[in-house]
Amino acid sequence: MTKRMGYRDWRWLALWWHNFFLLWITIDGQTRYTIPEELKQGSVVGNLAKDLGLGLSEIFDRKLRVASEAGKQYFSVDAGKGELVVNERIDRETLCGQSASCVLPLQVVIENPLQLYRVEVEIQDMNDNSPSFPSKQHTLEIAESTAAGVRFPLESAQDPDVGSNSLKSYTLSKDECFTLKLKEITGGRKVPELVLAKPLDREKKVVHQLLLTALDGGNPIRSGTAQITITVLDNNDNIPVFEKTVYKVYVSESSAKGTLILQPKATDIDEGQNGEVEYSFGVHTSDSVLSVFEIDPETGKLFLKGELDFESAANFEIDISAKDKGTPKMEGHCSVQVEVLDVNDNSPEIVLTSKPSPVREDAPSGTVVALISARDLDSGNNGNVTLQLPRDYPFNLKPSFSNNYALVTSGVLDRENFSEYNIEITATDSGSPPLITKKTIPVSIIDVNDNSPKFTQSSYDVYLKENGQPGSMLSSVSASDLDFGDNAKISYSILDSKVQGVSVSSYVYMNSDNGSIYSMHSFDYETLKVFQILVQAKDHGSPSLSSNTTVHVFILDQNDNAPAVIYPSAALGSLSHQKMLRSAKAGHLVTKVTAIDADSGHNAWISYKLAEATDASLFSVNPYTGEVRTKRAVSEQDDSSQRLLIEIKDDGEPVQSSTVTVAILVEDGLQEPILDLRQKAPEPSKESGRITLYLILSLASVSMLFLVTSVILAVKCVRNSRSSGSCCMRLDDLDGYKNPNRNLQIQLNTDGPIKYVEVLGGDMLSHSQSFRSCLSPMSEFSDFTFVKPSSTTDFKEMINVLDASLPDSAWTFESQQVSKNDDLSKYEFTSDKLC
């Protein structure tokens, strides 16, 4: 039974300490009270609970207690009223001595959550001490031959009180031969001196009785007295005189015994024994001086007799007397001020105010782990202590007040990496050389579910051929969790997102156990080229954690589309009818066939070939542009009607192709109105002149744009001439298609009967796009056609609109591809009337 109870007590104590430190939030500010000394036991200092913002019930519940840094418990807390009361009589002089300020620091600790308050109680001095002299009787022997004005130092009175209650002045009873003067010495302290106002006459008065009174500044005033008896001596009328009245010397506290401190020297102008001097300490030298110093009576050398300790006494004021051997003996005095220099002889001390408590690994930054204080008995820089922690540890020291610190977390804790930290705290003072103290504090980390699943890759790329089988596996993702048990068990799911306005779950599904992804139907590259799947891995912890990854699915193109002829269009009939003068020379541009392929890459590379011709020696087709030109000059023997069958093939596997038939009418003489096979062109209206003017202005604008572009290209050619053989190309543009508007070229083609402006864009080696707008010189229409990307589904409708706006069969359009990455499968044709 006894063992079982002990185990419960241990568990309760551990739980109490755990809650004690986890719930401690911060170290609050400080409260200050002021009370006079000598208060009776039970006197109220202040309402501590009210000043700290605590209710009376919290005093019991949160176990409020007060600890004094002075060690002695002068105060306690009245639990019933929450008042701070005096525990025992406080004597300011005993507690703080002559210090101008007397503050008693207290530490108030409350629990649940743990909070630490600093309370300062200032003890005000009461005038409860009267000035007193070390001796009530003081005897002086003064020769009657002593000249007026000679000063004789007197004992100083002592008053333990400070401030206005301390010693303020002296008075001397009336005597015609003596007056009192005050001499200020180091530290602002004043000492009385007896001044001989007029020569003494032993025959008239042998003994003078004086009363020296010391007064403080309290209310009421307190005083102390000393009786001074002066005996008037005859003859030996010269006193020994020191070279200085005040000597000041600095001595290190580490000086060894026997060290020579100083040798004050006094001389007496008398002869014989009246001029021989003996040295000694003053009659009222304190025991503390006599225990540390000694003087050679013959030479006056001052030696170190004991050990110096700056922390106990930082300075000494020694009264040295020099007496001659005459009758009566004459005496001279000097003061030696010894300043002790501090030596860094005390190592800093680290005090663990509270034991460290275990910390959860998800504890926020700033969570308090332990309370620490540091101190050093040295002074100045030797007593300045700096605490340091290892750099790589997620902990920090948060200063509170007067060398008190809180050890708090400063970063993220991870129990999987470090289940326990042994924090070595280093305390270093600022002395030379500095002294160092180290203390190790163990801190345990409590595990929580803080590790989310991690995918093996940040993203996954999947390449899938179009027209695949539904239900086939696309890819498989995998994630791991550093935790264990349920915290490490992972389920996979697809997060909802849209692909072309439809939920991604309608395209793919996932196995939640192994992360495999399957397709739900086949894909068409021309409809969908790429889409993303956002996958989530979630563990079974509480609360559960998750992470996401992206699966990029790239649909690979298959050659499943034949080239589509843009011009000539089927809307013009089964044949494309063109006219040509019999006077045409070799290389004359007759017409232009244009086609595009909805596929991409090599599958969309298009080439043109003359498959059949009435006269194969007369015409040729450019395999890349589809331009139909004469190979030689037309002769009178050539038929006036020529028929060409042009085959258009892509570069895919297997090859897809299509054909177009072009009928050419060879005419003699000047140009005549061209027969529209669809309908007769209307007669020119009254606005023909305006339309012609607009066309001229348009051509002039295009010419000006061509000139400006030529200048720009020439400048670029000069700059890039070292890195490229072409003035319209940069080598760094070979990396892939990035900007389709780069390296534009504008060409005005006036070859043959067809006039057109050609705008070329894209990289010359990796990509090429051409956009041409052509007008016949005999056009009676005012339509100007613009070309831009659009859906392939509108080809037939758009070509009808395009053809409807053509003035005759001299209109051509070209869109050429030379790169496998260029996709020109989508165009939109719009026809806008010119005003």
Secondary structure by P-SEA (a helix, b strand, c coil): caaaaaaaaaaaaaaaaaaacccccbbbbbbbbbbbcccccccccccccccccccaaaaaaabbbbbbccccccccccccccccccccccccccccccccbbbbbbbbbbcccbbbbbbbbbbbbcccccccccccbbbbbbbccccccbbbbcbbbbbccccccccccccccccccbbbbbbbccccbbbbbbbbcbbbbcccccbbbbbbbbbcccccccbbbbbbbbbbbccccccccccccbbbbbbbcccccccccbbbbbbbcccccccbbbbbccccccaaaaacccccccccbbbbcbbbbcccccbbbbbbbbbcccccbbbbbbbbbbbbbbcccccbbbbccccccccccccccccccbbbbbbbcccccccbbbbbccccccbbbbbccccbbbbcccbbbbcccccccbbbbbbbcccccbbbbbbbbbbbbbbcccccccccccbbbbbbbcccccccccbbbbbbbcccccccbbbbbbccccccccccccccccccccbbbbbcbbbbccccccbbbbbbbbcccccccbbbbbbbbbbbbcccccccccccccccccbbbbbbbcccccccccccccccccccccccbbbbbbccccccccccccccccbbbbccccccccccbbbbbbbbbcccccccccbbbbbbbbbcccccccccccccccccccaaaaaaaaaaaaaaaaaaaaaaaaaaaaaaaaaaccccccccccccccccccccccbbbbbbbccccccbbbbbbcccccbbbbbbbbbbccccccbbbbbbbbbccaaaaaaaaaaaacccccbbbbbbbccccccccbbbbbbbbcc
